[in-house]
Amino acid sequence: MSEIETRLENGVLTVTLNRPDKKNAITQAMYAALAEAAERARTDDAVRVLLFRAEGDSFSAGNDIGDFIALGSQGQGPTDMPVFRFLKALADLDRPVVAAVKGRAVGIGLTLLLHCDLVVVAEDALLSVPFVNLALAPEAASSLLLPLTLGHQRAFELFALGQPLDGRTAHAWGLANRCVPADQVEAAAADLAAQVAARAPNSIRKTKALMRDAEALWAIMQREGEAFGGQMKSPEAMEAFMAFTQKRAPDFSKAG
């Protein structure tokens, strides 16, 4: 069974993260499949809406840390990884995107939502961006989009402290369109996707394109990639990754 599954039905391309045993932590192979799906959504006229959902009890635990560390040790920078192909596809995407979020949404699990036009979140979902906890930097244009969505202070708190935001608060702060009980998330997201798919497709695409600056998003993604890549090679990140694998708190007391 594939870890990324796609299904096109009635104009809705549903993309499912299907690695529930690992809380849908995303590997570079999964990013390549996600990029293919996003590129298909932009180029296939049969696709009117892209819907992201996940199997299991978590939307996504973020990057697969083991996979990430292995690639970093090979000297591969973030911009050389399949994740950047996916991010470019998100920046360029002119089809509306819907997300159904249950359980944990960590790192890219949250920043992906900033590129979605309609988000349904479970009341008890927990969303976080613990980049600083791993001594890294923001990605997916989140350094631009999260402050635009939440305001500087709330966005900085999420980045700097890495503490999770529950679904009700995410909805109240503007990260989600709907906040419902977990057992209603899938149906609510599917309903929104169907409603949008029934609208005039070219009008929808032009509306979305006017609301986003794809070139600016890609430019900030590349700047973030440089910062992220620099941090990946830093002593801070090595300590954070080691602490993660050893299941202890990192010690940044000697960092400077």
Backbone as a ProteinNet text record, in pm:
[ID]
protein_1_A
[PRIMARY]
MSEIETRLENGVLTVTLNRPDKKNAITQAMYAALAEAAERARTDDAVRVLLFRAEGDSFSAGNDIGDFIALGSQGQGPTDMPVFRFLKALADLDRPVVAAVKGRAVGIGLTLLLHCDLVVVAEDALLSVPFVNLALAPEAASSLLLPLTLGHQRAFELFALGQPLDGRTAHAWGLANRCVPADQVEAAAADLAAQVAARAPNSIRKTKALMRDAEALWAIMQREGEAFGGQMKSPEAMEAFMAFTQKRAPDFSKAG
[TERTIARY]
84.1	0	87.8	52.5	131.8	116.4	223.4	217.9	153.7	139.9	61.4	-35.8	-164.4	-266.3	-346.3	-383.9	-464.2	-587.9	-695.2	-820	-891.2	-927.7	-1000.7	-1146.1	-1235.3	-1377.8	-1457.1	-1539.7	-1625.8	-1546.9	-1429.8	-1348.5	-1259.9	-1271	-1191.3	-1079.1	-955.2	-839.7	-805.2	-836.5	-809.2	-671.7	-588.7	-453.3	-449.1	-417.7	-420.1	-280.2	-242.8	-120.3	-151.5	-80.3	-115.6	4.5	51.7	159.9	122.1	6.8	-46.6	40.6	116	200.4	313.2	346.2	449.3	387.6	258	186.1	194.7	207.1	215.7	333.7	443.8	568.7	609.2	654.2	672.9	819.5	844.7	978.1	995.3	1118.7	1142.5	1071.9	1059.4	984.5	837.8	783.4	644.7	630.9	731.6	727.4	725.5	800.4	801.4	661.5	593.4	457.2	360.6	378	293.7	314.4	439.9	468.3	398.4	401.7	333.6	184.7	125.6	-17.7	-50.4	30.9	6.7	27.9	127.5	151.9	37.6	-12.4	-127.2	-248.6	-269.5	-384.6	-379.5	-260.4	-246.9	-260.1	-227.4	-220.9	-334.7	-405.5	-513.1	-645.9	-711.1	-836.8	-948.3	-932.9	-1035.6	-1031.8	-920.8	-907.9	-954.8	-1055.8	-1106.9	-1068.4	-1048.7	-1014.7	-915.4	-821	-726.6	-762.7	-780.1	-818	-711.5	-652.3	-555.4	-624.3	-598.7	-649.6	-545.8	-572.4	-475.3	-544.5	-481.6	-527.6	-469	-537.3	-486.2	-529.8	-461	-503	-427.5	-343	-269.7	-269.8	-280.6	-269.7	-127.2	-30.3	110.5	198.3	294.7	393.6	506.6	494.4	597.8	699.3	818.8	924.8	965.8	993.3	1052.6	1195.9	1220.9	1350.4	1465.3	1445.7	1551.5	1588.3	1487.1	1506.8	1578.8	1538.4	1593.4	1740.6	1773	1911.4	2000.9	1949.5	2027.9	2063.6	1966.4	1992.9	2088.5	2070.6	2159.4	2302.7	2321.8	2457.1	2525.2	2446.4	2501.6	2539.5	2517.7	2552.4	2447.1	2327.8	2221.8	2147.6	2142.7	2072.5	1923.5	1842.9	1697.7	1648.3	1712.8	1665.8	1691.3	1774.1	1800	1706	1624.8	1538	1401.1	1331.7	1197.6	1098.8	1122.7	1033	1022.9	1132.3	1127.2	1049.3	1048.2	962.4	816.2	781.9	645.6	612.1	704.6	678.7	659.8	739	723.3	586.8	543.8	412.3	300.8	317.4	218.1	213.5	330.6	335.7	266.4	283.5	229.3	83.9	31.5	-99.2	-211.3	-293	-405.3	-540.4	-541.2	-664.6	-687.3	-812.2	-839.2	-797.9	-753.3	-705	-782.9	-827.3	-901.9	-821.4	-827.3	-758.5	-853.1	-841.5	-916.3	-815.5	-817.9	-711.2	-764.5	-710.8	-740.6	-608.7	-610.4	-491.8	-380.3	-257.2	-140.4	-115.9	-80.2	-34.5	91.6	206.3	334.8	419.8	486.4	576.5	503.7	545	479.8	331.6	294.6	153.5	72.1	135.7	68.8	96.8	221.7	253.6	186.4	157.4	80	-55.8	-114.8	-247.8	-249.7	-135.8	-127.1	-143.1	-129.6	-148.5	-285.2	-364.5	-499.2	-599.1	-703.3	-804.9	-920.4	-941.2	-1045.1	-986.9	-994	-938.4	-1046	-1064.4	-1153.3	-1065.7	-1077.4	-991.1	-1075.8	-1028.9	-1097.1	-1079.5	-1181	-1175.2	-1055.3	-1021.4	-911.9	-780.5	-773.2	-647.6	-541.7	-414.6	-304	-207	-190.7	-109.4	13.2	131.2	253.5	358.2	448.6	561.6	690.7	742.2	856.8	992.2	1004.7	1131.4	1244.8	1218	1322.4	1359.8	1263	1293.6	1396.1	1398.9	1495.4	1612.2	1619.6	1728	1729.6	1611.3	1598.7	1534.2	1476.5	1413	1280.8	1190	1061.1	1076.7	972.5	971.1	832.5	818.8	690.6	631.3	718.4	677.1	601.2	616.6	543.8	594.4	720.8	770.8	696.7	637.2	553.6	405.9	358.7	215.5	159.5	238.5	184.9	163.5	258.8	231.3	116.5	102.9	-8.7	-142.8	-143.5	-267	-297.9	-195.2	-216.9	-174.9	-91.3	-25.3	112.8	202.5	341.8	357.3	291.7	315.7	272.2	154.2	106.6	194.4	232.2	316.9	453.2	510.7	642.5	635.5	529.7	515.5	511.1	436	428.9	565.4	635.5	768.9	868.7	875.9	981.6	963.6	839.1	815	776.9	723.3	691.1	576.6	498.6	389.2	267.1	190.8	77.5	-42.4	-114.6	-237.5	-352.5	-457	-567.2	-658.9	-743.1	-827.3	-918.4	-977.1	-1067.8	-993.7	-873.4	-795.3	-749.9	-708.4	-667.7	-781.1	-903.4	-1019.8	-1043.4	-1036.1	-1059.7	-955	-831.8	-723.3	-718.1	-802.3	-808.5	-730.3	-681	-608.1	-701.4	-828.4	-923.2	-1057.6	-1128.9	-1263	-1370	-1349.6	-1446.9	-1374	-1437.7	-1387	-1501.5	-1484	-1592	-1538.1	-1626.7	-1578.9	-1500.5	-1405.5	-1314.2	-1388.3	-1499.8	-1570.4	-1649.2	-1649.1	-1718.9	-1624.5	-1493.9	-1396.8	-1399.3	-1394.8	-1387.5	-1509.2	-1627	-1749.9	-1757.3	-1717.9	-1723.5	-1627.1	-1506.3	-1408.3	-1454	-1507.8	-1556.4	-1670.5	-1756.7	-1868.7	-1819	-1722.7	-1667.7	-1600.3	-1524.4	-1457.1	-1558.7	-1668	-1771.4	-1838	-1862.4	-1924.5	-1835.9	-1706.8	-1615.5	-1601.4	-1596.1	-1582	-1700.2	-1815.1	-1934.3	-1936.8	-1846.3	-1842.2	-1771.4	-1784.4	-1719.5	-1568	-1505.9	-1364.5	-1267.3	-1285.8	-1192.6	-1205.6	-1326.9	-1348.8	-1280.1	-1292.4	-1227	-1076	-1018.8	-873.3	-822.7	-893.4	-849.7	-863.5	-967.5	-985.7	-870	-834.5	-722.9	-592.3	-569	-445	-431.6	-542.8	-539.7	-513.5	-545.4	-528.3	-388	-307.6	-175.1	-70.8	49.2	162.4	258.5	245.7	324	473.9	514.6	658.2	712.8	635.2	680.3	688.2	591.2	593.9	716.5	745.5	861.1	991.2	997	1117	1141.6	1037.1	1054.9	1086.4	1029.8	1062.5	1211.5	1268.3	1410.8	1496.4	1455.3	1529	1521.9	1404.9	1390.6	1479	1485.7	1567.2	1714	1762.9	1902.2	1923.8	1829.4	1840.7	1828.5	1733.6	1711.2	1835.5	1892.8	2011.4	2130.1	2145.8	2254	2238.2	2115.7	2089.8	2106.8	2072.3	2086.4	2229.2	2325.8	2467.2	2527.1	2445.2	2495.4	2510.7	2600.1	2611	2479.1	2401.9	2270.6	2181.8	2175.3	2089	2140.4	2271.3	2326.4	2287.2	2290.8	2250	2100	2020.5	1875.6	1839.8	1903.9	1875.6	1920.2	2036.1	2085.3	1990.5	1945.5	1851.5	1721	1676.4	1552.3	1565.5	1676.9	1694.2	1714.8	1769.8	1793.4	1675.8	1572.7	1450.3	1480.1	1557.5	1587.6	1573.4	1573.7	1567.1	1703.2	1707.7	1836.3	1896.6	2027.4	2099.8	2166.3	2107.8	2162.1	2238.4	2274.7	2335.8	2470.5	2540.7	2672.7	2667.2	2547.2	2534.2	2549.3	2606.4	2623.6	2636.8
-119.2	0	124.5	223.5	344.1	434	505.3	597.5	730.1	754.2	867.2	811	822.4	770.3	885.2	870.8	973.5	911.2	989.1	945.8	1067.5	1060.6	1169.1	1128.3	1206.5	1176.4	1306.7	1326	1444.9	1575	1576.4	1696.9	1718.2	1632.4	1647	1543.6	1590.7	1502.5	1490.2	1375.8	1353.1	1290.9	1354.3	1306.7	1264.3	1137.1	1081.6	1046.9	1102.1	1059	926.5	821.8	687.3	617.2	677.2	617.4	627	573.6	596.1	541.9	434.8	377.1	470.7	569.2	669.1	808.2	812	939.4	1026	958.9	1026.6	1123.5	1088.5	1162	1146.8	1255.6	1259.5	1239.4	1140	1114.1	1188.8	1191.8	1257.3	1184.4	1053.8	979.2	1020.9	1044.2	1091.1	1232.5	1317.1	1452.5	1448.1	1356.1	1343.4	1308.2	1218.1	1180.7	1296	1371.2	1488.2	1593.7	1610.8	1705.8	1664.8	1535.9	1487.1	1516.3	1497.1	1522.1	1670.2	1757.5	1900.8	1949.7	1894.3	1931	1882	1763.8	1713.4	1803.9	1849.4	1935.3	2063.2	2111	2235.5	2214	2096.3	2074.9	1989.3	1917.2	1829.1	1903.1	1928.8	2004	1931.9	1801.7	1725.8	1754.9	1812	1842.1	1984.8	1997.8	2129.5	2168.3	2068.8	2093.1	1986.2	2025.5	1932.3	1921.1	1799.4	1775.3	1691.3	1744.8	1670.6	1611.6	1484.1	1416.6	1312.9	1245.2	1148.5	1031.2	916	798	800.2	732.7	722.5	837.9	853.5	951.1	1083.1	1100.9	1226.4	1269.8	1401	1453.6	1434.8	1484.6	1457.9	1499.9	1414.5	1446.2	1531.5	1576.3	1659	1576	1629.7	1556.5	1432.2	1325.9	1207.5	1243.1	1255.5	1305.5	1213.9	1082	989.8	1006.5	1017.4	1038.2	1170.4	1271	1404.7	1408.3	1346.8	1344.6	1269.9	1158.6	1078.9	1159.5	1235.2	1315.5	1429.5	1489.7	1597.7	1551.6	1429.7	1376	1347.7	1337.2	1315.5	1447.1	1557	1687.8	1745.7	1686.7	1735.7	1849.1	1966	2080.1	2069.8	2146.2	2140	2167.2	2262.6	2297.7	2187.1	2088.9	1975.4	1858.4	1869.7	1759.8	1768.6	1655	1655.7	1747.6	1776.8	1867.1	2001.3	2047	2176.7	2170.2	2055.7	2039	2052.3	1995.6	2005.5	2150.1	2219	2356.9	2446	2424.5	2502.6	2476	2350.2	2316.4	2383.8	2392.6	2461.8	2610.6	2671.1	2813.9	2843.7	2755	2776.8	2734.5	2660.7	2597.6	2700.9	2689.5	2781.4	2715.4	2588.2	2520.4	2539.6	2547.2	2557.1	2430.2	2447	2336.3	2331.8	2210.9	2187.4	2089.3	2104.9	2012	1964.2	1835.5	1773.9	1733.6	1801	1786.9	1728.2	1612.9	1549.2	1517.1	1516.2	1478.7	1580.3	1532.7	1619.9	1671.2	1799.2	1860.1	1937.3	1877.5	1928.9	1975.6	2089.8	2137.5	2156.8	2082.1	2091	2055	1978.8	1948.5	2072.5	2174.1	2302.6	2397.6	2410.2	2509.3	2478.5	2351.5	2315.6	2384.5	2398.8	2457.1	2603.4	2670.3	2809.6	2823.9	2713.2	2712.8	2656	2623.6	2572.2	2687.5	2675.6	2779.8	2752.8	2626.9	2586.9	2478.5	2501.5	2406.8	2369.5	2238.5	2187.1	2118.4	2161.2	2109.1	2048.9	1941.5	1880.2	1967.2	1968.5	2049.4	2012.3	1884.3	1838.5	1820.4	1870.3	1864.2	1948.6	1916.7	1992.6	2030.1	2160.3	2211.3	2281.2	2253.1	2314.9	2328	2424.8	2446.2	2452.2	2336.6	2332.7	2343.3	2436.1	2448.4	2490.3	2588.7	2636.5	2527.3	2445.9	2334.3	2239.6	2232.3	2148	2229.6	2355.4	2446.3	2468.7	2469.7	2490.9	2626.9	2644.3	2770	2739.7	2836.7	2812.7	2772.5	2708	2666.1	2687.9	2655.1	2662.9	2802.6	2904.7	3045.6	3080.3	2996.7	3021.8	3146.2	3185.4	3307.1	3430.1	3420.3	3526.3	3502.3	3380.4	3353.8	3341.6	3286.3	3271.3	3407.2	3500.7	3634	3705.8	3685.3	3747	3693.1	3565.5	3502.1	3533.8	3527.5	3536.4	3669.1	3746	3859.3	3818.4	3916.4	3887.4	3816.6	3868.5	3815.4	3670.2	3637.3	3499.1	3406.8	3451.3	3368.5	3346.1	3452	3437.3	3340.9	3349.5	3258	3113	3087.3	2950.3	2903.4	2989.7	2952.8	2934.9	3033	3036	2931.7	2909.8	2816.8	2677.7	2666.8	2534.9	2464.4	2538.2	2475.3	2457.1	2349.1	2321.2	2412	2433	2510.9	2413.9	2418.7	2325	2372.8	2283.2	2312.6	2431.3	2443.1	2555.4	2688.4	2693.6	2817	2845	2740.8	2757.9	2819.7	2774.3	2829.6	2973.9	3001.6	3136.8	3234.9	3187.1	3272.8	3284.7	3211.9	3226.4	3125.6	3018.7	2914.6	2814.1	2812.8	2715.1	2781.4	2728.5	2777.9	2715.2	2589	2513.8	2438.6	2429.1	2350	2261.3	2130	2035.4	1917.7	1836.9	1714.7	1628	1552.5	1475.2	1383.7	1325.1	1230.6	1298.9	1432.2	1506.3	1575.8	1566.6	1639.6	1595.8	1465.2	1414.1	1457.4	1443	1477.6	1627.2	1707.7	1852.5	1898.3	1841.9	1878.8	1833.4	1712.2	1661.4	1746.5	1792.7	1877.7	2010.8	2072.6	2198.4	2179.8	2070.3	2042.6	2025.8	1954.9	1933.8	2065.2	2151.2	2280.8	2365.6	2368.8	2448.6	2387.9	2254.7	2187.4	2216.3	2250.2	2278.6	2422	2507.2	2645.7	2657	2774.3	2799.3	2786.6	2687.6	2657.7	2768.7	2832.5	2937.6	3059.3	3089.5	3199.5	3171.7	3048.1	3009.8	3023.2	2974.2	2979	3122.5	3205.6	3344.8	3417.5	3385.5	3445.8	3409.2	3280.1	3236.7	3300.3	3304	3361.5	3508.2	3582.6	3723.2	3742.4	3640.7	3648.9	3609	3553.7	3503.9	3556.8	3575.2	3614.2	3496.1	3411.6	3289.1	3316.9	3420.6	3451.3	3493.4	3573.4	3616.5	3498.6	3407.1	3289.5	3203.7	3183.5	3101.5	3168.8	3301.6	3373.4	3356.1	3367.2	3352	3206.8	3112.4	2971	2945.5	3008.1	2989.3	3055	3171.3	3235.4	3149.1	3096.5	3007.1	2883.5	2831.7	2713.7	2737.1	2856.6	2889.7	2892.9	2955.3	2961.6	2822.6	2745.2	2609.6	2524.5	2535.8	2457.3	2492.7	2622.7	2664.3	2610	2611.4	2560	2408.7	2337.8	2191.5	2147.9	2229.6	2194.8	2252.5	2320.9	2391	2298.3	2332.5	2255.5	2251.6	2359.8	2363.3	2250.8	2237.4	2134.7	1995.4	1977.2	1846.5	1806.9	1904.6	1879.6	1849.3	1924.6	1902.9	1765.8	1726.5	1595.6	1482.9	1499.2	1398	1383.8	1497.7	1494.9	1427.3	1454.1	1393	1241.4	1191.7	1046.8	982.8	1059.8	1008.3	1035.9	1099.9	1130.8	1209.7	1317.5	1408.1	1551.3	1644.9	1786.8	1831.9	1911	1959.7	2062.4	2073.9	2169.1	2273.4	2392.9	2499.3	2602.3	2566.9	2662.8	2714.2	2633.6	2674.1	2729.5	2735.8	2787.2	2939.6	2991.3	3135	3183.1
0	0	0	-82.7	-95.6	27	61.3	174.1	136.9	6.3	-44.5	-147.2	-118.4	-208.4	-268.4	-395.4	-461.7	-524.8	-525.4	-587.8	-645.8	-773.2	-838.3	-856.6	-798.2	-807.2	-806.2	-908.7	-919.2	-908.4	-970.5	-973.4	-852.5	-751.9	-629.7	-629.4	-629	-617.9	-469.8	-412	-270.4	-254.4	-174.4	-146.5	0.5	22.9	157.8	205	320.3	388	455.5	415.2	458.7	522	630.1	709	857.1	891.3	1026.2	1138.2	1110.5	1215.2	1255.8	1169	1198.2	1212.7	1245.8	1262.7	1137.4	1021.2	892.3	884.9	951.5	932.3	786.3	726.1	581	544.2	459.9	407.1	274.5	225	96.9	-17.4	-7.3	-109.2	-108.5	10.1	19.7	-37.3	-12	-68.8	-221.7	-279	-425	-475.7	-405	-444.5	-423	-315.8	-291	-399.5	-442.3	-549.6	-678.4	-710.1	-830	-824.1	-706.5	-691.6	-708.9	-648.8	-660	-802.8	-870.3	-1010.3	-1098.2	-1069	-1144.5	-1124.4	-1001.8	-973.6	-1057.2	-1084.8	-1160.7	-1310.9	-1358.9	-1503.7	-1559.3	-1474.6	-1519.2	-1508	-1622.5	-1622.3	-1548.1	-1529.7	-1457.6	-1307.4	-1260.5	-1117.7	-1091.6	-1008.7	-970.8	-829	-743.9	-603.7	-558.6	-474.2	-412.5	-264.5	-216.1	-76.9	-8.4	98.1	177.6	300.7	324.2	442.8	486.3	598.6	648.7	714.5	706	778.7	920.2	1010.7	1146.6	1234.3	1346	1446.5	1438.9	1337.2	1321.2	1175.8	1155.6	1019.8	969.8	1046.3	1015.3	1131.5	1164.7	1267.8	1212.5	1087	1025.6	950.4	936.1	865.9	943.2	870.4	931.8	969.8	1100	1146	1103.7	1113	1072.6	926.4	842.2	698.7	675.3	749.3	734.9	775.3	889.9	937.8	840.2	785.4	691.2	567.2	514.6	395.6	428	545.6	585	600.1	649.3	668	534.6	428.5	295.1	227.8	300.4	246.7	155.3	153.8	67	136.1	73	129.8	106.1	180.6	166.2	24.8	-45.2	-178.9	-280.4	-244.5	-333.1	-306.4	-202.8	-161.7	-229.7	-242.6	-302.8	-232.5	-104.4	-33.8	-105.7	-166.4	-233.4	-364	-427.6	-544.7	-503.3	-388.2	-336.9	-300.9	-234.3	-196.5	-319.4	-422.6	-547	-608.2	-606.2	-660.5	-580.5	-448.7	-366	-399.5	-415.3	-446.4	-578.5	-676.3	-810.7	-825.2	-729.9	-746	-754.7	-860	-875.5	-850.7	-818.5	-779.6	-630.2	-587.4	-444.3	-371.1	-247.1	-166.5	-34.9	-0.4	123.2	208	340.5	430.4	539.5	572.6	682.1	788.4	903.8	1002.9	1133.4	1168.3	1296.4	1366.2	1498	1574.1	1560.1	1555.2	1549.3	1407.5	1399.4	1274.8	1311.1	1283.9	1332.2	1214.5	1229.1	1124.9	993.3	891.5	761.5	771.8	874.2	896.2	924.1	983.8	1003.5	887.2	845.2	742.1	609.3	582.7	464	465.4	584.6	596.7	553.2	560.9	518.6	367.7	295.2	150	111.3	211.1	186.4	191.1	112.2	105.1	200.8	233.1	327.3	417.7	547.7	644.7	745.3	762.2	866.3	969.7	1093.8	1199.4	1310.4	1367.9	1481.9	1605.4	1690.3	1811.7	1898.2	1901.1	1986	1911	1787.6	1713.2	1784.7	1760.1	1817.9	1705.7	1683.2	1574	1630.9	1572.5	1623.4	1514.1	1535.9	1443.7	1526.9	1568.2	1659.8	1591	1495	1423.2	1516.4	1601.8	1693	1793.4	1832.4	1923.4	1862.3	1729.3	1659.2	1604.9	1649.7	1608.6	1458	1398.4	1255	1228.2	1111.2	1074.2	1003.9	994.3	928.3	782.7	730.2	589.8	530.5	401.5	329.1	329.7	330.6	334.3	461.4	565	689.3	762.3	738.4	802.1	751	633.2	578.3	610.5	584.9	590.2	731.2	824.2	959.8	1027.6	1020.9	1076.7	1005.7	873.8	802.9	852.6	889.8	935	1080.7	1165.1	1310.1	1372.1	1302.1	1364.1	1412.3	1424.2	1456.5	1590.4	1695.1	1829.2	1842.1	1791.6	1800.8	1717.3	1597.1	1511.8	1575.6	1632.2	1694.8	1812.5	1890.3	2003.6	1956.8	1849.7	1797.9	1749.4	1677	1627.5	1741.7	1830.9	1931.2	2040.4	2082.4	2192.6	2145	2024.3	1969	2038.3	2116.5	2190.3	2101.3	2121.2	2033.5	2057.7	1950.4	1948.3	1927.2	2011.5	1991.9	1879.3	1832.4	1718	1738.4	1856.1	1882.4	1873.5	1929.6	1923.4	1781.1	1708.7	1569	1487.5	1512.7	1443.2	1484.2	1613.4	1662.9	1610.1	1590.6	1543.3	1390.9	1319.7	1174.8	1094.3	1158.6	1085.6	1019.4	1058.6	1005.2	979	877.6	845.2	932.3	967.3	1045.8	1156.3	1272.8	1383.7	1431.4	1418.2	1445.1	1526.5	1583.7	1649.7	1551.8	1603.5	1517.9	1422.4	1466.1	1379.5	1268.2	1266.3	1161.1	1063	1089	1007.4	861.9	838.4	701.2	619.3	677.9	605.6	577.9	675.7	657.8	548.8	547.3	445.3	307.1	298.3	169.7	117.2	207.1	166.3	111.1	178.5	128.5	-6.9	-20.5	-148.2	-260.3	-232.8	-333.7	-372.6	-273.7	-302.8	-394	-363.9	-446.4	-585.3	-592.3	-722	-813.8	-755.6	-835.7	-888.5	-839.2	-884.6	-1019.7	-1082.4	-1211.5	-1195.8	-1258.7	-1230	-1266.2	-1382.3	-1421.2	-1331.2	-1289.3	-1196	-1062.9	-1015.7	-890.5	-902.6	-1012.4	-1029	-1034.8	-1109.2	-1120.4	-987.1	-913.8	-781.5	-690.5	-688.5	-603.3	-648.7	-779.6	-831.5	-792.2	-792	-754.3	-605.2	-526	-380.7	-335.5	-427.6	-391.7	-488.9	-439.6	-523.4	-526.5	-629.1	-636.4	-638	-711.3	-718.8	-583.1	-509.6	-377.1	-281.1	-290.1	-204.2	-233.5	-360.7	-396.3	-352.5	-364.6	-322.1	-172.5	-91.7	52.5	87.6	14	36	14.2	-88.8	-115.9	-8.3	39.7	149.5	275.2	302.5	417.5	401	276.8	250.8	282.7	251.3	282.8	433.7	505.8	651.6	713.2	661	709.8	687.1	566	532.9	620.1	647.2	734.6	875.2	924.8	1058.7	1066.1	959.6	958.8	987.8	945.8	962.5	1090.5	1169.8	1286.8	1406.9	1501.3	1626.5	1703.8	1694.1	1760.7	1710.9	1578.5	1520.7	1553.7	1552.2	1586.9	1729.6	1820.2	1957.9	1964.6	1888.5	1889	1833.8	1723.7	1664.3	1757.2	1818.5	1911.5	2030.2	2080.8	2193.8	2153.9	2031.7	1983.8	1979.7	1925.4	1914.9	2052	2145.6	2281.1	2375	2321.1	2397.2	2524.3	2505	2615.1	2566.3	2659.1	2621.9	2569.1	2463	2413.8	2508.9	2508.2	2592.7	2502.2	2497.1	2414.8	2497.6	2621.2	2712.1	2662.2	2580.6	2532.1	2389.5	2334.2	2197.1	2198.7	2089.6	2085	1942.3
[MASK]
++++++++++++++++++++++++++++++++++++++++++++++++++++++++++++++++++++++++++++++++++++++++++++++++++++++++++++++++++++++++++++++++++++++++++++++++++++++++++++++++++++++++++++++++++++++++++++++++++++++++++++++++++++++++++++++++++++++++++++++++++++++++++++++++

